[in-house]
Amino acid sequence: MNTLLTSADALWALLLVIFLPVLIIGAGEVQERLRQSDSSLEQPVATFRNWVLPLSALWILVVPIFDADSTGILSRGIATGTLIAITGAILQVVNYFTEQARARSKIPGTRGVPQLFMMVPRLVVVIVAGWLLFTAIWDVDLTGLFAALGVTSLIISLALQDTLSGLASGFLLLSDKPFEPGDWIEVNDIEGRVVDTNYRSSRIEDRNGDLIVIPNSVLAGATLVNYDQPARLHRVVVSLQVAYSNPPSNAVDMLLAAARATEGVLEDPPPKVRVVQIDDPLMGYDVHMWIDDYTISPRVKSDFGALVWYQSHRMDVPLPSPAYDLYHHDPIQEEADATLTIEDLADRIRRAPIFSELGDADIRELAGSAVDERFRRGESILPPNTVSRDIYVLWSGRARIALADVSDVFIELSDGDVFGVVSRPRDRAAAQEVIAVADCEVVRIDGTTAGAIASRNPVVADELNQLLASRNRRLDPLEASSEIDVPAATRVDALVVDDIDPGDGRSTS
């Protein structure tokens, strides 16, 4: 027995003399490498090296080698210190990994939850360490204490079951991540953008700017729609009816033109129109448009509806009377909807000062080739890359001639102003765009008819040339510094020039 004990003491002494220094040296090397790499794991390694190993060596020296009473104050004190040092090192490791997890999965705008997640594993470590301290080292019976804690916990749980349910729901939401701050969601007929999410509730700002606080327990049990995940592409569908007398091809072209002109509608994927109803006197159409921001869908529908009205008039695709009631409540509209006579068009053409020298016969001839068109604020009356052969007279509203790629160079147009005729080489005219600054009504005069009348009235042709040349110099710095007058090949007395194919220029309709 003495031999066995001697052998055991020798083993403890060997462990203390050989293995302990090796462990200390190895831990020191690991600590130095972690310090050089600026790792947070250096701290728990230092605790292990400076506290756990020395206290463990002291316990081995006192209890196994010197055969001290393991239940004595000295032995229990050393064991208590060792357990505290081990607990501290474990807590440091737990803090490291929880911080890493928090950094990888942190949700912007959250408050409180990440810290709570960190407290849970730390609390578990402390409880286990405390249980070992009192039961294994100091032989304290904690049965009564745990029973009392159990009863207390039960009472607290019953009293705070709603709060605890909200906390649990918050933990689940944060781990599952059905939405993030900034997402637009819909839950229980409530739509809005997520402002903030914490362990108890989520705050949503609706379209009116009101802040709505929804408990996480409600969110966890509700059907939730996230309009920003997994993709921000959304389809907007507008259903409307067109008079049965309109050929479907004309109606589809009109609706597509309105959809493409609506701000916010994507070009890819392109808008689509489907016939969904064939029933005299009306035909039903569904217009499918795609946007990348769900919040603008009400505005897109509104703008599209207004543009349909303008396009229907320009493309001569009548809408049923309910559509007029829907989009236009202005009593002046009844007069505007009436078909303009030649005399009406002639009166509007006379309003242009540049045509003041023409006789009644010429004015009526121009009116016979003219049509009335209307444009909504923001629409392109003449888009870029459009070389117009026609003359436009601005009857009401305001418009602007601008360079498509320059925002601060433009010419303002008001009632009676003329625009649209070819007055410059095609490649340079393509850069110009005429935009409706306010709702506009224009009279579009056929270019061939205007050219014939201009050839018979050199004074009017010369005034047009001077006007258009002046505009070109204001819009184009190259022309502003040039002494060259309007080229003969582009003079308005020849409105339809020979070097432009019919397909190269078009009139907006």
C-alpha positions in Angstrom: 0.0 0.0 0.0 2.9 2.3 0.9 4.6 1.5 -2.4 1.3 2.3 -4.2 1.0 5.6 -2.4 4.6 6.4 -3.1 4.1 5.7 -6.8 1.0 7.9 -6.8 2.9 10.7 -5.1 5.7 10.3 -7.7 3.2 10.7 -10.5 1.7 13.8 -9.0 5.3 15.2 -8.5 6.1 14.3 -12.2 3.0 16.1 -13.4 3.9 19.1 -11.3 7.5 19.3 -12.2 7.4 18.4 -15.9 3.9 18.9 -17.4 3.0 22.1 -15.6 6.0 24.1 -16.9 5.3 22.7 -20.4 1.7 23.9 -20.2 2.7 27.3 -18.9 5.3 27.8 -21.7 2.8 26.6 -24.3 0.1 28.9 -23.0 2.6 31.7 -23.1 3.4 31.1 -26.8 -0.3 30.9 -27.7 -0.9 34.1 -25.8 1.9 36.0 -27.6 0.6 34.8 -31.0 -2.9 36.0 -30.1 -1.6 39.3 -28.9 0.3 39.8 -32.2 -2.9 39.1 -34.2 -4.9 41.4 -31.9 -7.3 38.6 -31.0 -9.7 38.9 -28.1 -8.9 35.3 -27.1 -5.6 36.5 -25.6 -7.4 37.4 -22.4 -8.9 34.0 -21.6 -5.5 32.3 -22.5 -3.8 34.8 -20.1 -6.3 34.0 -17.3 -5.6 30.2 -17.9 -1.9 30.7 -17.8 -1.6 33.2 -14.9 -4.3 31.9 -12.6 -5.8 28.5 -13.5 -2.4 26.6 -13.9 -0.7 28.1 -10.7 -3.8 27.4 -8.5 -4.1 23.9 -9.9 -0.4 23.3 -9.2 -0.9 24.6 -5.6 -3.8 22.3 -5.1 -1.8 19.3 -6.4 1.1 20.2 -4.1 -1.1 20.6 -1.0 -3.6 17.8 -1.3 -2.2 14.8 -3.2 1.5 15.3 -2.4 1.5 16.7 1.1 -1.7 14.7 1.9 -3.6 17.6 3.3 -7.3 17.2 4.3 -9.3 17.8 1.2 -12.2 19.1 3.4 -10.0 21.5 5.2 -10.2 25.3 4.9 -6.9 25.5 3.0 -7.8 22.9 0.4 -11.3 24.2 -0.1 -10.0 27.8 -0.4 -7.5 26.7 -3.1 -10.2 24.7 -4.9 -12.6 27.8 -4.7 -9.9 30.0 -6.2 -9.2 27.5 -9.0 -12.9 27.2 -9.8 -13.3 31.0 -9.9 -10.3 31.3 -12.2 -11.7 28.6 -14.5 -15.1 30.2 -14.5 -13.5 33.6 -15.4 -11.7 32.0 -18.3 -14.8 30.3 -19.6 -16.8 33.5 -19.4 -14.2 35.3 -21.4 -14.4 32.6 -24.1 -18.2 32.8 -24.1 -18.0 36.6 -24.4 -15.7 36.2 -27.4 -17.9 33.8 -29.3 -21.2 35.7 -28.5 -19.6 39.0 -29.7 -18.5 37.3 -32.9 -22.0 35.9 -33.5 -23.5 39.3 -32.7 -21.2 41.0 -35.2 -22.1 38.5 -38.0 -25.8 38.7 -37.5 -26.3 42.1 -36.1 -29.5 43.8 -37.4 -29.3 47.5 -37.9 -31.6 49.5 -35.6 -32.1 46.8 -33.0 -31.8 47.6 -29.3 -31.3 45.4 -26.3 -31.7 42.0 -27.8 -28.1 41.2 -28.6 -27.1 42.0 -25.0 -29.8 39.7 -23.7 -28.5 36.9 -25.9 -25.1 37.4 -24.4 -26.4 37.3 -20.8 -28.0 33.9 -21.3 -24.9 31.7 -21.7 -23.0 33.8 -19.1 -25.8 33.2 -16.6 -25.7 29.5 -17.3 -21.9 29.4 -16.7 -22.3 31.3 -13.4 -25.1 29.1 -12.2 -23.2 25.9 -12.9 -20.0 27.3 -11.3 -22.0 28.3 -8.2 -23.7 24.9 -8.0 -20.2 23.2 -8.1 -18.8 25.6 -5.6 -21.5 25.0 -2.9 -22.1 21.3 -3.5 -18.8 19.8 -4.7 -16.4 22.0 -2.7 -18.2 23.2 0.4 -20.7 20.3 0.7 -23.7 22.6 1.1 -27.2 21.0 0.5 -29.0 23.3 -2.0 -32.1 21.1 -2.4 -34.3 23.5 -0.4 -32.9 26.5 -2.1 -33.6 25.0 -5.6 -37.1 24.0 -4.5 -37.8 27.6 -3.3 -36.3 29.0 -6.5 -38.5 26.6 -8.5 -41.7 27.8 -6.8 -40.6 31.4 -7.1 -39.9 31.0 -10.8 -43.3 29.4 -11.3 -45.0 32.3 -9.7 -43.0 34.9 -11.7 -43.7 33.0 -14.9 -47.4 33.0 -14.3 -47.4 36.7 -13.4 -45.3 37.7 -16.4 -46.4 35.1 -19.0 -47.5 37.8 -21.5 -44.1 39.6 -21.1 -42.2 36.3 -21.4 -44.3 35.4 -24.4 -43.3 38.6 -26.0 -39.7 38.1 -25.2 -39.7 34.6 -26.6 -41.4 35.9 -29.8 -38.8 38.6 -30.0 -36.0 36.0 -29.8 -37.7 34.0 -32.5 -38.2 37.0 -34.8 -34.6 38.1 -34.4 -33.2 34.6 -35.1 -35.6 33.9 -38.0 -35.2 37.4 -39.5 -38.5 37.6 -41.5 -37.8 41.3 -42.0 -35.2 44.0 -41.3 -35.3 47.7 -40.5 -36.1 49.5 -43.8 -38.3 46.7 -45.2 -41.8 47.4 -46.2 -44.2 44.8 -44.7 -47.8 44.1 -44.3 -49.3 42.5 -41.2 -53.0 42.4 -40.1 -54.0 45.0 -42.7 -51.2 47.3 -41.5 -48.7 48.4 -44.1 -45.5 50.3 -43.4 -41.8 50.5 -43.3 -40.0 48.8 -40.3 -38.2 51.5 -38.3 -37.0 49.4 -35.3 -37.1 46.0 -33.8 -36.3 45.0 -30.2 -37.0 42.1 -27.9 -40.6 43.3 -27.1 -42.0 45.0 -30.1 -41.5 46.3 -33.6 -42.2 49.8 -34.8 -43.6 50.5 -38.2 -44.1 53.8 -40.0 -47.2 53.8 -42.3 -47.8 55.9 -45.5 -49.2 58.7 -43.4 -46.1 59.0 -41.3 -47.7 57.5 -38.2 -45.7 55.3 -36.0 -47.3 51.9 -35.2 -46.0 49.7 -32.4 -46.8 46.0 -32.8 -45.9 43.5 -30.1 -43.7 40.7 -31.2 -46.2 38.2 -29.9 -48.7 39.5 -32.5 -46.2 39.4 -35.3 -45.2 35.8 -34.4 -48.8 34.7 -34.8 -49.8 36.7 -37.8 -49.4 36.2 -41.6 -46.6 38.6 -42.6 -45.8 39.9 -46.1 -42.4 41.4 -46.8 -42.4 43.4 -50.0 -38.6 43.9 -50.0 -37.5 40.3 -49.6 -36.2 38.2 -51.3 -36.3 40.8 -54.2 -37.5 44.4 -54.5 -39.2 43.7 -57.9 -43.0 44.2 -57.6 -45.8 44.0 -60.1 -48.5 46.6 -60.2 -51.7 45.5 -62.0 -54.3 48.1 -63.1 -57.6 46.9 -64.6 -59.6 49.2 -66.8 -62.1 49.2 -69.6 -62.0 50.7 -73.1 -64.9 51.2 -75.5 -65.7 48.0 -77.5 -65.4 50.0 -80.8 -61.6 50.4 -80.3 -59.5 47.8 -82.0 -57.6 45.8 -79.4 -54.3 46.6 -81.1 -55.0 50.4 -80.7 -56.1 50.0 -77.1 -53.0 47.9 -76.2 -50.7 50.5 -77.9 -52.3 53.3 -76.0 -52.1 51.5 -72.7 -48.4 50.5 -73.2 -47.5 54.1 -74.2 -49.1 55.3 -70.9 -47.3 52.6 -68.9 -43.9 53.4 -70.4 -44.4 57.1 -69.7 -45.2 56.5 -66.1 -42.4 57.5 -63.8 -41.1 54.6 -61.7 -42.1 51.9 -64.1 -39.2 49.7 -65.1 -38.2 49.1 -68.7 -37.0 45.6 -67.8 -39.2 43.6 -67.4 -41.3 45.7 -69.8 -45.0 46.5 -69.2 -47.6 44.1 -70.6 -51.2 44.4 -71.5 -53.7 41.5 -71.5 -57.3 41.3 -72.7 -59.4 39.9 -69.9 -62.9 40.8 -70.9 -64.7 41.0 -74.3 -68.2 42.3 -73.7 -70.0 44.9 -75.8 -70.0 47.9 -75.1 -66.7 47.5 -73.1 -63.5 45.5 -73.3 -61.5 44.9 -70.2 -57.7 45.1 -70.0 -55.1 44.3 -67.3 -52.0 46.4 -67.4 -48.9 44.8 -65.7 -46.1 47.1 -64.7 -43.1 46.4 -62.6 -41.5 48.7 -60.0 -38.5 48.3 -57.7 -40.0 50.2 -54.7 -43.3 49.0 -53.4 -44.0 52.3 -51.6 -44.5 54.1 -54.9 -47.3 51.8 -56.1 -50.1 54.2 -55.2 -48.4 57.0 -57.0 -47.7 54.8 -60.0 -51.3 53.8 -60.3 -52.4 57.4 -60.0 -49.9 58.7 -62.6 -50.8 55.8 -65.0 -54.5 56.6 -64.8 -53.9 60.2 -65.6 -51.6 59.4 -68.5 -54.1 57.0 -69.9 -56.5 59.9 -70.3 -54.0 62.0 -72.2 -52.8 59.1 -74.4 -56.4 58.1 -75.2 -57.0 61.6 -76.6 -53.8 61.8 -78.6 -54.2 58.3 -80.0 -58.0 58.6 -80.6 -58.9 55.7 -78.4 -62.1 56.8 -76.6 -62.5 55.8 -73.0 -65.9 55.0 -71.4 -67.5 57.9 -69.6 -66.9 56.5 -66.1 -63.2 56.9 -66.8 -63.6 60.6 -67.3 -65.5 60.8 -64.0 -62.8 58.9 -62.3 -59.8 60.9 -63.4 -61.3 64.4 -64.1 -63.8 66.2 -62.0 -63.1 69.7 -63.4 -66.3 71.1 -65.0 -64.2 72.8 -67.6 -63.4 69.3 -69.0 -66.8 69.1 -70.7 -65.9 71.9 -73.0 -62.4 70.5 -73.5 -63.8 67.1 -74.5 -65.8 68.6 -77.3 -64.5 67.9 -80.8 -62.6 71.0 -82.1 -63.8 72.4 -85.4 -61.6 73.9 -88.1 -62.6 77.3 -86.9 -61.5 76.4 -83.3 -58.2 75.2 -84.6 -57.8 78.3 -86.8 -58.4 80.6 -83.8 -55.7 78.7 -81.9 -53.2 78.9 -84.7 -53.8 82.7 -85.1 -52.7 83.0 -81.4 -49.2 82.3 -82.5 -47.6 85.7 -83.3 -45.4 84.1 -85.9 -48.5 83.3 -88.0 -50.0 86.8 -87.7 -49.0 87.8 -91.2 -50.9 84.9 -92.8 -54.3 85.4 -94.4 -57.5 83.6 -93.4 -57.2 81.1 -96.3 -53.7 80.0 -95.2 -54.8 79.8 -91.6 -57.8 77.6 -92.5 -55.5 75.4 -94.6 -53.2 75.0 -91.7 -56.1 74.2 -89.4 -57.4 71.6 -91.9 -54.2 69.6 -91.4 -54.0 70.2 -87.6 -55.0 68.1 -84.6 -55.4 69.0 -81.0 -53.2 67.1 -78.5 -52.8 67.3 -74.7 -49.9 66.4 -72.5 -49.6 65.9 -68.8 -47.0 67.6 -66.7 -43.7 65.8 -67.0 -44.5 64.1 -70.3 -42.2 64.4 -73.3 -44.0 66.2 -76.1 -41.0 65.5 -78.4 -38.7 62.8 -76.9 -35.0 62.8 -77.6 -34.0 61.2 -81.0 -37.2 62.5 -82.5 -36.8 64.6 -85.6 -40.2 66.2 -86.2 -41.5 67.4 -89.5 -44.5 69.0 -87.9 -45.0 72.4 -86.3 -46.5 72.6 -82.8 -48.3 75.6 -81.5 -48.5 75.8 -77.7 -52.2 76.7 -77.0 -52.1 76.5 -73.2 -49.8 75.5 -70.4 -46.0 75.7 -70.3 -43.3 73.6 -71.9 -39.5 73.5 -72.1 -37.0 72.8 -74.8 -33.9 71.2 -73.3 -30.9 69.2 -74.1 -31.5 65.6 -73.1 -28.1 65.3 -71.3 -27.9 68.8 -69.8 -30.2 69.8 -67.0 -29.4 73.5 -66.8 -29.7 74.5 -70.5 -33.2 75.0 -71.6 -35.7 77.4 -73.3 -39.1 78.1 -71.7 -42.2 78.0 -73.9 -45.5 79.6 -73.2 -48.9 80.3 -74.9 -48.5 81.0 -78.6 -44.9 79.7 -78.9 -44.0 77.4 -81.9 -41.6 74.4 -81.8 -41.0 71.0 -83.4 -39.9 71.9 -87.0 -36.6 70.6 -88.4 -34.2 73.4 -88.0 -30.8 71.7 -87.7 -28.9 68.6 -88.7 -30.5 65.4 -87.6 -27.6 64.3 -85.3 -27.7 67.6 -83.3 -31.5 67.8 -83.2 -31.7 64.4 -81.6 -30.2 65.8 -78.5 -33.2 68.2 -78.0 -36.3 67.3 -75.9 -39.5 69.2 -75.5 -41.1 68.5 -72.0 -44.4 69.6 -70.6 -43.6 71.7 -67.5 -47.3 72.0 -66.8 -50.4 70.3 -68.3 -50.3 71.4 -72.0 -52.6 71.6 -74.9 -50.9 72.0 -78.4 -52.0 72.2 -82.0 -49.9 70.0 -84.2 -49.8 71.1 -87.8 -48.8 68.8 -90.6 -45.3 69.6 -91.9 -46.1 69.1 -95.5 -48.9 71.6 -95.4 -46.9 74.0 -93.4 -44.0 73.8 -95.9 -46.3 74.6 -98.8 -47.7 77.7 -97.0 -44.2 78.8 -95.9 -43.0 78.6 -99.5 -45.8 81.1 -100.4 -45.0 83.4 -97.5 -41.3 84.1 -97.4 -41.7 86.6 -94.5 -43.2 83.8 -92.2 -40.5 81.4 -93.3 -37.8 83.9 -92.5 -39.2 84.6 -89.1 -39.3 80.9 -88.4 -35.7 80.5 -89.5 -34.6 83.3 -87.3 -36.5 82.0 -84.3 -35.2 78.5 -84.6 -31.6 79.6 -85.3 -31.8 81.8 -82.2 -33.0 78.8 -80.1 -30.2 76.6 -81.5 -27.6 79.1 -80.5 -29.0 79.3 -77.0 -29.1 75.5 -76.6 -25.8 74.6 -78.3 -22.6 76.3 -77.2 -21.0 75.2 -80.5 -23.6 77.1 -82.5 -23.4 80.1 -80.1 -19.8 80.6 -81.1 -20.4 80.0 -84.8 -21.0 82.7 -87.3 -22.7 80.3 -89.7 -26.4 80.9 -90.2 -29.0 78.2 -90.6 -27.9 75.9 -93.4 -30.0 76.1 -96.5 -30.8 72.5 -96.5 -32.5 72.9 -93.1 -34.4 76.1 -93.7 -38.1 75.9 -92.7 -39.2 77.1 -96.1 -38.3 73.5 -97.2 -39.8 71.9 -94.0 -39.6 68.4 -95.4 -35.9 68.1 -96.4 -34.7 65.6 -99.0 -31.7 64.1 -97.0 -34.0 62.6 -94.3 -35.7 59.4 -95.0 -39.4 59.2 -94.0 -38.6 56.6 -91.4 -36.0 58.9 -89.7 -38.5 61.5 -88.6 -41.9 61.1 -87.1 -44.6 63.1 -85.6 -45.6 62.5 -82.1 -49.1 61.0 -81.8 
